[in-house]
Amino acid sequence: MEKYRAITATGIWIEMRDTRNRIAHEYLPDEQAKLYRAIVGPSATELRHVWSTIGGDSA
């Protein structure tokens, strides 16, 4: 997807996938809070970029 400029960097997507996997298996509230902060930061920016690149509505 990076080749088609749908994503800005493969590394960000790998981090997002790893974060998603940790969320699915994390049960401690403090750790969950850290993971969700990662989602609303860089991950949210990347997801908005992808959405606009593939023709999604602007958010």
PyMOL commands that set and color helices and strands:
alter all, ss='L'
color gray80, all
select helices_A, chain A and resi 10-25+29-53
alter helices_A, ss='H'
color red, helices_A
deselect
rebuild
show_as cartoon
